[in-house]
Amino acid sequence: MKQGFLFITKKLLRLIALIIAICILTFSLLEISPIDPIQTYVGGNMMKLSEEKRAEIEAYWGLNDPTPVRFWKWAKAALSGDLGDSLIYKQPVIDIIAEKFKASFALMIVAWILSGLLGFLLALFAGGKPGGWLDKGIKTYCYLLMATPTFWLCLILVLIFSVWLGWFPATLGTPIGVLAEDVSVWDLLHHMILPAITLSVVGIASITLFSRQKLVEIMSTDYMLFAKARGETLKQRITNHGLRNMLLPFITLQFLSFSELFAGSVLVEKVFSYPGLGQATVDAGLKGDVPLLMGIVLFSTIFVYIGNLIADILYVIIDPRMRKGAAL
């Protein structure tokens, strides 16, 4: 019990330190950004402000205060649950994050499952017979994926499956001109399939290569050679010994991929005009929406850290050897 308390306390302190560091860094970068948030608030370059009106808006939003003072005001409000109002959406930041995250979470969870299943299967086929033609083909495929820009891959998939074949919609999360209450589950899935596949493809390469390397190491161990000498087939060796030993690092890597999924969703949602948190992040960054961007950074930090924490906990629970040396 005491060790478990120490483990949780240590993780919470790390999370608090991480949040403080990231928030300070993000706020500082926004301060030196050339984007003018006031001009964004009044409608971009469509309206020119007088000096008096600009000073009035600066005083209203507190932009004429020194940077440390404004950060301290934002931090105090954030601790009380108030992340401010978005400049571009004209709504509370918390409401926007809650609404956008629903669409992003559905997209990311589908992509997370697909990338994990496909990556694990490809690793089994490649690592079972290292050096074979199948192994070389899968490794080449993974290297190409890792070298391919995400936005370019999105455009190619849109061109093939939306423009040429017409199987999936090219943009948006719901059909155009349909009321929210009239949108069916199939409409939501139909618009989500192509972005989810694209996002899952981004995470397949790292999972496949890492898991494959682990299986190759397992296949060359003494107990695997002994199992082969006993007459076990390749399928039996992988099923009886390989799967169990490569499952632990795979689960760890799978939960650690939350950060890659979140980063990939930013580009995928922007290309597909998918109404999720990724697109809101891009809009907030390009239009200087400081409250929204700070809120998204805060939320994404906690989201990614939770994924890493789950990986650490599962690592200790699954592997009995880790329980003796872990702080649980």
C-alpha positions as CSV (number, residue, x, y, z in Angstrom):
1,M,0.0,0.0,0.0
2,K,2.8,2.4,0.9
3,Q,4.7,1.6,-2.3
4,G,1.6,2.2,-4.3
5,F,1.0,5.6,-2.6
6,L,4.6,6.6,-3.4
7,F,4.2,5.5,-7.0
8,I,1.0,7.6,-7.5
9,T,2.6,10.6,-5.7
10,K,5.7,10.4,-7.9
11,K,3.6,10.3,-11.1
12,L,1.4,13.2,-10.0
13,L,4.4,15.3,-9.1
14,R,5.9,14.6,-12.5
15,L,2.6,15.5,-14.2
16,I,2.4,18.8,-12.3
17,A,6.0,19.7,-13.2
18,L,5.4,18.7,-16.9
19,I,2.3,20.8,-17.1
20,I,4.0,23.9,-15.6
21,A,7.0,23.5,-18.0
22,I,4.9,23.0,-21.1
23,C,2.4,25.8,-20.2
24,I,5.3,28.3,-19.6
25,L,7.0,27.3,-22.9
26,T,3.8,27.5,-24.9
27,F,2.9,30.9,-23.5
28,S,6.4,32.2,-24.2
29,L,6.3,31.0,-27.8
30,L,2.9,32.6,-28.3
31,E,4.3,35.9,-27.0
32,I,7.0,36.0,-29.7
33,S,4.6,34.9,-32.4
34,P,4.0,37.4,-35.2
35,I,0.3,36.6,-35.3
36,D,-1.8,39.5,-33.9
37,P,-4.6,38.0,-31.6
38,I,-6.5,41.3,-31.6
39,Q,-6.8,41.5,-35.3
40,T,-7.9,37.9,-35.3
41,Y,-10.6,38.7,-32.8
42,V,-12.1,41.5,-34.8
43,G,-12.0,39.5,-38.1
44,G,-8.5,39.3,-39.5
45,N,-7.5,41.9,-42.0
46,M,-11.0,42.8,-43.0
47,M,-11.3,45.5,-40.3
48,K,-8.7,48.1,-39.5
49,L,-8.7,49.3,-35.9
50,S,-8.0,52.7,-34.6
51,E,-5.4,53.2,-31.9
52,E,-8.1,54.0,-29.4
53,K,-10.2,51.0,-30.2
54,R,-7.1,48.7,-30.1
55,A,-6.1,50.1,-26.7
56,E,-9.6,49.5,-25.4
57,I,-9.5,45.8,-26.6
58,E,-6.1,45.3,-25.1
59,A,-7.3,46.7,-21.8
60,Y,-10.4,44.5,-21.9
61,W,-8.4,41.3,-22.5
62,G,-5.5,42.4,-20.3
63,L,-3.0,42.3,-23.2
64,N,-1.3,45.5,-22.0
65,D,-0.1,43.7,-18.8
66,P,3.4,42.3,-18.7
67,T,3.8,38.7,-19.8
68,P,4.4,37.2,-16.4
69,V,1.3,39.0,-15.0
70,R,-0.9,37.7,-17.8
71,F,0.5,34.1,-17.4
72,W,-0.2,34.3,-13.7
73,K,-3.8,35.4,-14.3
74,W,-4.3,32.6,-16.8
75,A,-2.8,30.0,-14.5
76,K,-5.0,31.1,-11.5
77,A,-8.1,31.0,-13.7
78,A,-7.1,27.6,-15.1
79,L,-6.7,26.2,-11.5
80,S,-10.3,27.2,-10.8
81,G,-11.5,25.4,-14.0
82,D,-11.8,28.6,-16.2
83,L,-9.7,28.4,-19.3
84,G,-11.2,31.5,-20.8
85,D,-13.1,32.1,-24.0
86,S,-11.9,31.3,-27.5
87,L,-11.3,34.3,-29.7
88,I,-12.3,32.6,-32.9
89,Y,-15.2,30.4,-31.7
90,K,-16.5,33.0,-29.2
91,Q,-17.3,30.2,-26.7
92,P,-15.7,28.9,-23.5
93,V,-12.6,26.9,-24.2
94,I,-13.7,24.0,-22.0
95,D,-16.9,23.6,-24.0
96,I,-15.0,23.7,-27.3
97,I,-12.5,21.0,-26.1
98,A,-15.3,18.8,-24.8
99,E,-17.2,19.0,-28.1
100,K,-14.1,18.6,-30.4
101,F,-12.6,15.8,-28.3
102,K,-15.6,13.6,-28.8
103,A,-15.0,13.4,-32.6
104,S,-11.2,13.2,-32.1
105,F,-11.4,10.4,-29.5
106,A,-13.6,8.3,-31.8
107,L,-11.1,8.8,-34.6
108,M,-8.1,8.1,-32.5
109,I,-9.5,5.0,-30.7
110,V,-10.3,3.4,-34.1
111,A,-6.9,4.3,-35.5
112,W,-5.2,3.1,-32.2
113,I,-6.9,-0.3,-32.5
114,L,-6.2,-0.7,-36.2
115,S,-2.6,0.3,-35.9
116,G,-2.0,-2.1,-33.0
117,L,-3.6,-5.1,-34.6
118,L,-2.1,-4.6,-38.0
119,G,1.3,-3.7,-36.5
120,F,1.4,-6.8,-34.3
121,L,0.3,-9.1,-37.1
122,L,2.9,-7.7,-39.5
123,A,5.6,-8.1,-36.8
124,L,4.6,-11.8,-36.4
125,F,4.9,-12.5,-40.1
126,A,8.2,-10.6,-40.4
127,G,9.9,-11.8,-37.3
128,G,8.9,-15.4,-37.6
129,K,11.3,-15.9,-40.5
130,P,13.8,-13.0,-40.4
131,G,15.7,-12.4,-43.6
132,G,13.0,-14.0,-45.7
133,W,11.2,-12.3,-48.6
134,L,8.2,-11.5,-46.5
135,D,10.3,-10.0,-43.8
136,K,12.2,-7.8,-46.3
137,G,8.9,-6.7,-47.9
138,I,7.3,-5.7,-44.6
139,K,10.5,-3.9,-43.5
140,T,10.6,-2.0,-46.8
141,Y,6.9,-1.1,-46.4
142,C,7.5,0.2,-42.9
143,Y,10.6,2.2,-43.9
144,L,8.6,3.8,-46.7
145,L,5.8,4.7,-44.2
146,M,8.2,6.3,-41.8
147,A,9.7,8.4,-44.6
148,T,6.3,9.4,-46.0
149,P,4.9,12.8,-44.9
150,T,1.5,12.4,-43.2
151,F,-0.1,15.2,-45.2
152,W,1.1,13.7,-48.5
153,L,-0.3,10.3,-47.5
154,C,-3.6,11.9,-46.7
155,L,-3.8,13.5,-50.1
156,I,-2.9,10.3,-51.9
157,L,-5.6,8.3,-50.0
158,V,-8.2,11.1,-50.7
159,L,-7.3,11.0,-54.4
160,I,-7.6,7.2,-54.6
161,F,-10.6,6.4,-52.4
162,S,-12.6,9.6,-52.6
163,V,-11.9,11.1,-56.0
164,W,-11.2,8.0,-58.2
165,L,-13.2,5.3,-56.5
166,G,-15.7,7.4,-54.7
167,W,-15.9,5.0,-51.7
168,F,-15.6,7.6,-48.9
169,P,-16.3,11.3,-48.5
170,A,-13.3,13.5,-48.9
171,T,-14.0,15.9,-46.1
172,L,-16.1,16.8,-43.0
173,G,-17.4,14.5,-40.3
174,T,-21.1,14.5,-41.4
175,P,-22.9,14.9,-44.7
176,I,-23.3,18.5,-45.9
177,G,-26.8,20.0,-45.4
178,V,-28.0,17.4,-43.0
179,L,-29.2,18.5,-39.5
180,A,-27.4,17.1,-36.5
181,E,-30.5,15.2,-35.3
182,D,-30.8,13.5,-38.8
183,V,-27.3,12.3,-39.0
184,S,-27.2,8.5,-38.6
185,V,-24.5,6.3,-37.1
186,W,-23.6,5.1,-40.6
187,D,-23.0,8.7,-41.7
188,L,-20.6,9.2,-38.9
189,L,-18.8,6.0,-39.6
190,H,-18.7,6.6,-43.3
191,H,-17.0,10.0,-42.8
192,M,-14.6,8.6,-40.2
193,I,-13.3,5.5,-42.0
194,L,-10.8,7.1,-44.3
195,P,-9.3,9.5,-41.7
196,A,-9.1,6.7,-39.2
197,I,-7.3,4.4,-41.7
198,T,-4.9,7.2,-42.6
199,L,-4.2,7.9,-39.0
200,S,-3.7,4.2,-38.2
201,V,-1.2,3.8,-41.1
202,V,1.0,6.5,-39.5
203,G,1.4,4.4,-36.4
204,I,1.9,1.0,-37.9
205,A,5.5,1.3,-38.9
206,S,7.0,1.9,-35.5
207,I,4.9,-0.8,-33.8
208,T,5.8,-3.3,-36.5
209,L,9.5,-2.7,-36.5
210,F,9.9,-2.6,-32.7
211,S,7.8,-5.8,-32.2
212,R,9.5,-7.6,-35.1
213,Q,12.9,-6.9,-33.6
214,K,11.7,-8.2,-30.2
215,L,10.4,-11.4,-31.8
216,V,13.7,-11.9,-33.7
217,E,15.6,-11.7,-30.4
218,I,13.2,-14.2,-28.8
219,M,13.5,-16.6,-31.7
220,S,17.3,-16.7,-31.3
221,T,17.2,-17.6,-27.6
222,D,18.3,-20.9,-26.2
223,Y,14.8,-22.0,-25.1
224,M,13.5,-21.4,-28.6
225,L,16.3,-23.5,-30.1
226,F,15.5,-26.2,-27.6
227,A,11.8,-26.0,-28.6
228,K,12.9,-26.4,-32.2
229,A,15.0,-29.4,-31.3
230,R,12.0,-31.0,-29.6
231,G,10.2,-30.9,-32.9
232,E,7.9,-27.9,-32.4
233,T,6.9,-26.2,-35.6
234,L,7.4,-22.5,-36.3
235,K,3.7,-21.8,-35.5
236,Q,3.9,-23.7,-32.2
237,R,7.1,-21.9,-31.2
238,I,5.6,-18.5,-31.9
239,T,2.3,-19.3,-30.3
240,N,3.7,-21.0,-27.2
241,H,6.7,-18.9,-26.5
242,G,7.0,-15.9,-28.9
243,L,3.6,-14.3,-28.3
244,R,3.8,-14.2,-24.6
245,N,7.3,-12.7,-24.5
246,M,6.7,-10.0,-27.2
247,L,3.3,-9.0,-25.8
248,L,4.7,-7.0,-22.9
249,P,6.8,-4.6,-25.0
250,F,4.0,-4.4,-27.6
251,I,1.5,-3.2,-25.0
252,T,4.0,-0.7,-23.6
253,L,4.6,0.7,-27.1
254,Q,0.9,0.7,-27.9
255,F,0.0,2.9,-25.0
256,L,3.0,5.1,-25.6
257,S,1.8,5.8,-29.1
258,F,-0.9,8.2,-27.7
259,S,1.4,11.1,-28.4
260,E,2.0,10.0,-32.0
261,L,-1.8,9.6,-32.5
262,F,-2.5,13.0,-31.1
263,A,0.2,14.7,-33.3
264,G,-0.9,12.7,-36.4
265,S,-4.6,13.7,-35.8
266,V,-3.6,17.4,-36.2
267,L,-2.5,16.9,-39.8
268,V,-5.1,14.3,-40.7
269,E,-8.1,16.3,-39.4
270,K,-6.8,19.4,-41.2
271,V,-6.5,17.7,-44.5
272,F,-9.9,16.0,-44.2
273,S,-11.5,19.0,-42.6
274,Y,-12.6,16.7,-39.8
275,P,-14.2,18.6,-36.9
276,G,-12.0,17.4,-34.2
277,L,-9.5,18.7,-31.7
278,G,-6.6,18.5,-34.2
279,Q,-8.3,20.9,-36.6
280,A,-9.1,23.3,-33.7
281,T,-5.4,23.2,-32.7
282,V,-4.3,24.3,-36.2
283,D,-6.9,27.0,-36.3
284,A,-6.0,28.3,-32.9
285,G,-2.3,28.3,-33.8
286,L,-2.7,30.1,-37.1
287,K,-5.1,32.7,-35.8
288,G,-3.4,33.4,-32.5
289,D,-6.2,32.1,-30.3
290,V,-4.1,32.0,-27.1
291,P,-6.8,30.8,-24.7
292,L,-7.9,28.0,-26.9
293,L,-4.4,26.9,-27.7
294,M,-3.3,27.0,-24.1
295,G,-6.4,24.9,-23.2
296,I,-5.6,22.4,-25.9
297,V,-2.0,22.1,-24.8
298,L,-3.0,21.6,-21.2
299,F,-5.5,18.9,-22.2
300,S,-3.3,17.1,-24.6
301,T,-0.5,17.0,-22.0
302,I,-2.7,15.3,-19.5
303,F,-4.1,12.9,-22.2
304,V,-0.7,11.8,-23.4
305,Y,0.6,11.4,-19.8
306,I,-2.3,9.2,-18.9
307,G,-1.4,6.9,-21.8
308,N,2.2,6.7,-20.6
309,L,0.9,6.0,-17.0
310,I,-1.3,3.2,-18.2
311,A,1.6,1.7,-20.0
312,D,3.7,1.8,-16.8
313,I,1.0,0.3,-14.7
314,L,0.3,-2.5,-17.2
315,Y,4.0,-3.2,-17.5
316,V,4.2,-3.9,-13.7
317,I,0.9,-5.9,-13.6
318,I,1.7,-8.2,-16.5
319,D,5.4,-8.9,-15.8
320,P,5.9,-10.5,-12.4
321,R,9.6,-9.6,-12.6
322,M,8.8,-5.9,-12.6
323,R,6.8,-6.1,-9.4
324,K,9.8,-6.8,-7.3
325,G,11.7,-3.8,-8.5
326,A,8.9,-1.4,-9.2
327,A,7.7,1.2,-6.8
328,L,4.3,-0.4,-6.4
